[in-house]
Amino acid sequence: MDRITKQLLADFINIQEIKITKESENFEDFCNYTIISNEYNKTFDISSITVGAGADTGIDGIAIIVNGHLVEEIDEVSDLLTSNGYLDVTYIFTQVKTSSNFETKDMNTFYFGVNDFFATEPKLPRNNDIKKFADISDFILNKASDFKDNPKCKTFYITTGVVKDDDNINAVVNTSKDTLNSLNLFETIEHSIIGANELGKLYRKTKSPVSSTFIFSDKVALPQIDGVDQAYHGYIPFTEFKKIILDENENILSVFDDNVRDFQGINNVVNSSIAETLCCNNPMMFSVLNNGITIVANTIKTAGNTFTIYDYQIVNGCQTANVLYENRNAKNIDNVSIPLRLIVTCDDDIKSQVTISTNNQTPIKKEQLSAMSDFQKNLEHYYNSITGDGRLYYERRAKQYNSDRNVIKRRIITVSNLVKSFSSMFDQNPHLVTSYFGLLVKNMGDETKSKIFNTDHQYAPYYLAGLVYYKLDGLFNAGEIDKKYRKVKFYLIMLVPLLASDEKFPPLNSQNKVEKYCDTIIKILNNDSKCKRLFKSAVKVIDDSKVDLEDKQALKVKLSTNQVLEQFEKLGTNKTFRLRRSPRNTTAPTV
């Protein structure tokens, strides 16, 4: 391994807070992270894509991206199909070698493994990770009638060497492509050979904030406004708008995090009407029938009509942007003019005001928009107020910390992981969050249905939920807890407050009671030896409950949660973590 690659690997290990093991294993994580980050523009768990550990069929990493989401469970695919009405699928496979040589034997093994992955009667033995992804793939392929297009397949063979044009290597690659093509499964197949230089460039890209360069000719500059650096209003052709919402691989970017509502699917009444205008009626009418797009960017560089915006979000127009993306290949769409408002500011209050004012046409009440926006912003500030070993970063917007070299990336808590952890602890429903995350998200902000992000909640429980997730993830990475328990990690998270505190769950809107309750558990978590004992006690409860770790379906029903909670109650005064005076009440908190 050359000196520069070693340094990049060391940088990765440091900012991801990864345990140093064998160089080959760390390099595998490094490569998987780098490749997937350039294909998928949201934060993800590296361990969820790494499969190389014996019986891996020659594959080191697998990612299945469905409708812009990296999926880990069959039910997530089902949920996305229900929400969007279609499946848009990309398969990504990696093989990583620390050697500087490109061995055709190893390449053949990798490509054979990829082909075998899609075989109806596979010939190679499979470990549990390969089986899991193969099951997801089988479910997807059985939904072929719901495909927008056939899936895309991308493979990456990575070494530390120099990529050269070689007839033997080209022959191996072309033969593999022909074999995959013969399956008649894929819209496109891409085989990439990555050497040290290419890998370095791709890794450096993962550190850059989202940016876009486009031509904005038909515009008017708005008058000077306090707190706003620059502001423009005008029209932009779809050829230029694509540069704002698509990456170089034509994947839609994660630039909708500050939008009030996620994409509602092409079958939504309003969205189908937009699509009809673009495809069936006069597409030139789009610009007068649609309210357009509002973008808020942190910084901008201009050179005449050429604009480059950095760290930006589409705060209004998520539905429009996604429908345009879905119809990007429609006839004459490149000539469609899109109303565009561009606001450049670093002021979070102004960003919130823009989000609220531009979303007044939605059925969501104005006061609810403000509360949801303020809660997320204030929660981020609360996380930032914590210093020392418990320092974490709440990622309110996808990859917002990518370019900050001072942030250890494993300490980033995503909205998805926070919701799952919080709900497991305080709603005691790990059977739901394991794969039905979409159901939780749909209820977010609706206080009649959800106990998550209620406007009068204290922030400490949300920090505690993030800390529990981070500490458990660290124990998995360090090998302190067997990775087989990752399947029940949210069950373990549910048990943490029950084992660590004698107190009942406090009302989540009571500052004094909440702070006292959470502080007790936080102190335990920030003590390495006590933290380790706490989670190992939770593991013992899982083991004693006789919950079947291999029964995926059983882990998704309430019966398994009840089984674990009943086992906890059986401990009585002989609690595994520490002695208790009486059986405790596990009633969930109320407000």
N, C-alpha and C positions, 0 to 999 in steps of 0.2 A: 504494500500500500504506500503510495507516494506521500510526501510531506504535507501537501495541501489537503488531500483527502483526509489524512489523519487529523489535521487541525479542524476541518469541518465536522468530522465525527465527534471530536472532543467538544466542540461548540454545541452540537446537537444534544449530547449526553448531559451537558451542563444546563442548558435552558429547558430541557424536558425533565430534568431531575430523575434521570434513569440510572438504575443500579448498574455499575460496571461489572460485566460478566466476561464471557469469552468475546474477543474482538469480533469474531464472525457473527455472534448473536446480536451484538450492539450494531454492527454494520447492517445487518438484516433489517433491524428496526429503523435505522437511519434511511435506508433506501426505500423501504415501504412507506415511511412517512413522506419522504420527498416526492415520490411518484404520485401517491394518492392526493397529496396537497395540491399538486398541479393539475389534477383531474377533478377534484372535488373541493369547492370553495367554502367549506364550513369546518369548524373544529371537530375532531373525532378522536377516539381512543385508539392508540396504536395497537394495543393488544387485541382489538376486535378484528383486525385484518391480517394478523400474523398467524400462519398455519404450519410453518416449517418445524416439525418436531417428530420425526419418525412417521412412516406410513403417510407422508405428505404428498405422494404421487409426483414428486419432483417440483412442487410448487411451494414458494415461501410466503406469498401474500395473495389474498383474494379480497376484492371489494366488489360488491354488487350495488350499483346506484340505480334507484328506481324513482322516476319523476323528480330528480334532483336531490334525493335523500339516500344516504348510505344506510342500507337496511341490514339488520342482524337477526330478524325473526320473520317467519312467514306471515304472522298477523300484521306486521307493519306493511307488507305488500298489499294485503287484503284491505287494510285501512286506506292506503293511498289510492287503490283502485276505486273504492267507494267514494272517496273525496273528489277525485279528479275525473273519474269516468274512463280512464285509459291507463296504459302502462308504457312508459318510455324507459328502456333498460340499457344499461351499459355494464359489461363484465370487464374487470381488470385483473390480470394475473401478473405476478412478479417472480423472478428467480434471481437470487443474489449470490455472487461469488466474490470473495476477497482476492482471489487470484487476478493477476493482470492478463491472463491468457483467455482467449475465447475458444473454449473446447467444444468442438462439434458434438462430442459424445454427451456432454452435459446439456447442451442445447437440445439435442434430440430427446433426452430424458424429460426435459421441461415441456417441450411441445407435445410429446406423447401424453404426458400427464394432463395437459390442458384438454387434449382431444378425449382422453378417457373420462375427464370430468363430465362431459356432455353425453357419454355413452349410455344407452338404455340398459346395457349389461356391462358395467365396468369390469375391467380385468385386474386393476391394481388394488391392493389393500388400502383402506382409508382410515386415517385417524378421526377422532370425533369432530375436529374443526372442519376437515374436508367434508365429512358426512353432513354437518350442519349446513354448510353452503350449498352442497349438492341437493339437499332437501328443499332449500329455498329456491334454487334454480329449477328443480322439477315442478314446483308449484307455479313458478312464473311461466314456464314453457307450456304448462297445461292451460294457461289463460291466453293462448295465442290469439284468440278472436278479439281480445281487448288491446292488442298491441297497436300503438300508433304507427310504428314501423317495426320491422324485426330488430332484435337487440343488436347493439354494437359490441364487438369483442376487441380488447386491446391487451397485448402482452408486452412485457418489458424484461429483457434479459440484461442483467447489470453486472459489470465487473469493474475492476480498478485500472483496466488497461486503456489502450488507445484504439478507438474504432477505426478500422481500415476496410477498404473494399476488398473482399475476399470471396473467391468463387465458391469455396467449400461452404462458407457461412451462408452466402446467398442461396445456395442450393438447399441447405437445411431449412432456411426461413421460407422459401417458396414452396417446398414440399409440404411443410406444416400448414401453410395457408391453403393449399389445394385440398388437403385433408379436411380442414375445418370448413372450407367452402362446400365440400361434398355433403355436409350434414344439412345444408339448406336451412340453417337456423339464423344466420346473421345478415344484417343489412350491410355492414362493413366489418372488415377485419384488418387490424393494424398490428404489425410486429415491429417493435422498436428495440434496437441494440444500443445500450447506454454504456459509455466509458466514463473514466474519471472526470474528464473535462465537461462532458454533458451533465453528469450528475452534480458537479459543483454549481453550474449555472442554474439548474433546476432548484437546488437547495437555497441558493441566494434569493431566488424569486419568492420562496415561501415567506421571506422576511419583509417583503415590500407591501405597503398598504395598497388597497384597491385603487386603481386609477384608470382613466380613460381619456384618449385624445380623439377629438372629432371636430368636424367643421360646423360652425353655427353661424350661418350667413344671414338668415332672415330673423333678425332680433332687434330689440329695442332695449337700451340700458335704462334701468329705472333710476330715479333720483336718489341722492345720497340718503341713507337711513342709518340712524344710530345703531351700532352693534352689528350692522351688515357690511361686509367688506365690498361685495359687488352683488348686483342682482340684474337679471335679464328676463325678458319675456319675448317669445317668438315661436317660430315653427322650424322643425327639423325633419328632413326626409328619413325614411326608414333605414336607408343605407347607412346613415350616420348614427341613428338611434341604436342600431345593432351593436355598435362599438361600445355603447354605454351599458348594455345589459348582457352581452355575451363575452366569454373569455376566448382565447385563441383556439380552443378546442370546440367552440360553439356550444359550450355548456352555459346555462343561464347563471348569472352571478348572484351571490347572496347580498343583494343591495336593497332588500325589502324589509329588513329587521325593524326599522322604525315605522313601518306602515302599520296601520291599525289592524287590518285583517289579512290573513294569508290568502293565497289564491284559492278561490271558491270552486274552481273546476270549469271546464269548458261547457258543461251541461247546465250551469247556472243561467237563469233566464236573461240577465243583463249581459253576461259574457257571450252567450250564444247569439244575442242580438248584435254585439260588436263583431263577432266572427262572420255573421251573415252579411254585414256591411262590407267587410273586407273581401269576402269571397264571392258572394252571390249578387249583391247590389252594386252600386257604383262606389268603388273604393275611394274615389276622390272626395266623396261626401264625408269621409271619416273625420276630417279636420274641423268640420262645422257641427258635427253631431256629438263629438267627444270632448269632455272637459280637459283631457290631456294629462300630462305628467308634471309632477313637481319634484325637483331634485334639490337636496341640501348637501353642499360640499364643505369640507373644512378649509381647503385651500385651492387656488386656481393659478394657472399660468396661461397667458394669452399671447398670441402672435397674429395680429390681424383677426381673421375669422377662425383661426385654429385655437381651440380651447383644450387644455388639459386640466381635468379636475381630479382631486385626490381625496381619499377617505370620504366617499359620498354615499348617500342613501336616497332611494326613491321613497319619499314620505307620503305621496299620494299618487295613485295610478298603478298600483300593484296588479289589479285586475286587467287593466288596459295593456300594460307591459307584457303580461303573461299571455294574453290572447294574441297579441302581435307576434310573440315568440312562437306560439303554437301554429300560427299561420305564416311563418317566415318564408315559406316556399310557395305561397299563393301567387297567382299571376298578377302582375302589376303592383305588387305590394311595395316594391322598392321606391315607387313614386309617391307613396302615401305620405302626406305631410302630417306631422304629429305636433300638436300644441305643447310647448315646453316652457316651464318656468324654472329658472336656475337661480338659487340663492346660495351665496358663499358666506358662511359665518362659523365661528367657533363657539358662539354663545349658546349653551344648552337651553336656556330659557326661550330664546328666539326660535330654536329648532322645535321645541315643544309647541309653541304658539302656532308655528306654521303647520305642524302636523294636525293640531286640533282644528284650525280654521279651514284647512283644505279637506277635512274629512266630515264636515258638517252634513254632507249629502247622504251619509250612510245612516242606517237605522240606529246606530249606537249614539247614546245621548252625549252631549257635549261635556257635561260634568264627569261622565264616566271615562271619556277619552283623556281628559286632563288627569284624573286620578290614576289611570293605568300608566300613563306616561310618567307622572311624578313618582309613583311608587317604584318603578323600575330604575329611574334616575337616582332616587334617594337610596335605594338598596345598593346600587353601585357605589355611592358615596360612603355608605355604612361599611361595606367591604374594605374600601380604601382607608377607613379610619383605624383598621386593625393592623398593628405592627408586630414585628418579631416572628417567631416560628409559626404563628397562626396566620400569617399574611396570605390572603387569597385574593383573586381578581375575578369579579363577577363580569362575565362577558355578555353585556346587554346587546351588543351588535356582533355579528359573526366576524371572527378574526380581527377584532378591534385592537388587539395587543400584538399582532404579528410583527410589526416593525419596531416594537419596543424591546431592545436588547436586555433591559433590566428586569424584564418579567420572565420568571421561570414558568414555562408553558404548562407544566403539569399542575401548577397551582391555579390554572384558569378553570373556573366553574361555569359551564355553559347553562343557558336557560333550561335546556332539555334535562341535563343531569340534575340541576337544582330541583326542578319540578318533581322528578321521579324520586329523588332522595327525600324531599320535604313530605311528599304525599305518602311515602312508605312509612315515615316516622310518625307523622301526626294524623294521618287518616288510616294508618295501618292497612294498606292495600298493596303490598308488594306483588301480589298475584296479578294486579292490573297493570302496574307500571312496567313490568317486564316486557310487555309487547303491545299494550294498548295505549301507548302514550298519546296518540291522536285524540282519544276520548277525553283525556285530561285537558289537552290544549283547547279543544272546542269549548269547554266550560270555563276557561280562564277569563277572569274579569266579570263573570256572571255570578254575583254573590248569592243568588237563589239556588245555584247548583254546585258551586265550587268553594272549597275552603282555602284555595290558593290565591295569593296576591290580593286578598281582601284589603280594601283601602285603609281600614283601621288596625290592621295587624302590625305588631312590632316587628322590627327587622332582625332581631337576635335569632329567632328560630330559623330564619332563612340562611343566616350565616352558619349556624350550627349544622344545618343540613348539608351545606357545602363542605364544611370541615370534616364531617363524618365521611362523606364520599371521598374526599382527598386522602384522609388517613387510611381508609380501607384500601384504596387504590395503591397507596405506598406499600402496604403490607403484602399485597399481591405481587407487586413488582420486585420486592425484596425477597420473595420466596418464603416469607414468614407464614403465609396462609396458602395452602394448596390452591392452584388456579382452578381446580374443579369446582370450587365454591363460588367462582364468578357467576355461575348459573343462578345462584341464590343470593347475589350480593345485596339486593334490595331487601331480602328477608333479614340478612345480617344487620343492615342499616336500621330496620324496624326495631330490632332488639336492643340497639345501643342505649336509647334513653330509658328503657325498661330495666336494664341491668345496671345502669350507672347512677340512677337516682331513685330514692324512696318516695319522692313526691309524685302526686298526680299531675297529669298534664295541666298546666295553667291555662286560663282563657288567653287567647293569643293577642287580645287587645289590652291586656293589663301590663303596663310597662314594668312595674316593680316585681311582680310575680314572674313574669317572663324572663327578665334579666337575671334574677336569682336562680331560677331553674336552669337556664342555659349555661350560666357561668360555672355551675357545679360540674356539668358534663364537659364543658370546654377545658377546664383545668385538668381533668382526667385525660382527655384526648391529647393535650399538649405535653403530657408526661409520657415519654416513650415506653417505659416499662409497663405503666398502668394501661396505656392505650393498647399495647400488645395483649395484655391479659384480658382486657375487656372484649376485644374482638375474638380471641380464642375461646372465651366463655360463650360468646354468641355462636361460634362454630359448634361447640359442644351441645348447645340447645338444639341446633339444627340436626346434628347427628342423633341425639336421643329422641328427637321427635319422629324419627324413621321416615321423614319425607324423602321420596325417591328423587335424587338429583338428576337421574337420567330420564325421568318421565316429564317431557316438556309440557305436555298438555295438563298434567296434574298440577304443575307449578303455576298454571294460569287460572286456577279456580280458587275460590275463597276457602274451600275445604283445606287446602295446604296451609294457608295463613292461619286458620283456626287451629290446625294441628300443631303448628309451631307455638302459637300463643298458649295453648293448653299445656304443652310441655313446659313452657316457662312458668306457668302457675303451679305446676307440680313440684317445682323446686321449693316452694314454701319458704321456710326460714333458712333453708340450706342453699341459698343462692350461690351460683357458681362463681360470680365475680367477687361478692362480699356478703357477709351475713346480713340478714334483714330480720326485723322484729316481727313482721306479719305479712301475710300475702298482700300483694299490692293491687290496686285498681288500675286497669289499663284503659279506662274510658278515654276516648279521644277528646281533645280540647273543644270547648265551645266558645262562642264569642257573644 
